[in-house]
C-alpha cells in the first residue's frame, strides 16, 4: 500500500475520493431533508424514491471511504492515534451537540425545567444526538481497528460480515450501527489498494465502467423496489457492490464540470455533516408555512440544496475571515498528542 502514489505525502488529497465523499454527503443530507419534509407535511413526494434507491449504498460507501486511509496511521503510538482518531471527533461531537442543543433545549427547559436539559445532555453522551451519530461512532470504529490490527484480516472481516448479516437490532444506535457498518470500514482499510485500482481501471475503461453502472443501477433498483434489499446477505451484497459503484462513478466524474462541486463538497464533507441540520430545519419550516410550492418533492429538493450549500458558505466565510474557526478546526488546546507549544489547529477533515 505504501507504494501507491495515492498514499504519498506529496498528494495529501485524492480527487476521486473527495468526489465520492461529496456524492455520499449529498445523499445523506438528501435523506434527512426528504424524510423531514415528508414527515412534517404528512405526505410523500417523488424524492422519496431517490432516497429509497440510495439506501443500500449511501452509508456503506461513506464508511468504506472513512477507512480508506487507515493504513497510514494505524501503527502510530496510541496517544497520537487517539488524538487524531478519537479526541478529534469527540471535540466536534460535543461542540455541535451544544450548538444544536441551544436551538432545541430552551423549549424543553421552559416546559420540563433545567434538569431535563441536563438529562438530555447526559443521554446524548450515550445515545448520539440526532444527525451527529456518524461523528460519534467513527472513533469507535477506529479504536476497534487499532485493537485488531495484528489479527488476520480474514478473521476480522468474517466477524464483521457476520454482524452485518445477523442483523442486530437493539434499539440503541451505537451497537446497531456498529454491527451494520463495521465491515465497510474494514474493507476500506484492508482493501484500499484494490479500491484505488478499481478507480484507475474505471477511468482507463470509461465505456465499460458506464455499462457496469447501468447494470448495477437496474439491479439495485429492482432489489429496493422489489422489497428484498434489506434481507440478510442481499443487504451486504448490495452495500459492497453499491460502494464499488460509487467509487467507479466518482472516478469517472473526477475532472469534469459535474464532478467539481462534488469534489469541493467532499473535501469539506465533515463541515457539511456538522452544520446541515440547522439550515435544513429552517428552510423546511419556512417553505411549508409559506405554502408557495405545492409539490412536496420540489420542496425536498430545495431543502436539500440549501442544507448542503449553507454549511459550505459558512465554512468559506470562516476560512476567509478567521472568525469562528473553532467550528470547523479543532483548537490546539484540545490536542493530547504533543507538547502544547507544538500544537496547531486541526481541520474537521
Order of alpha helices (4+ residues) and beta strands (2+ residues): alpha-alpha-alpha-alpha-alpha-alpha-alpha-alpha-alpha-alpha-alpha-alpha-alpha-alpha-beta-beta
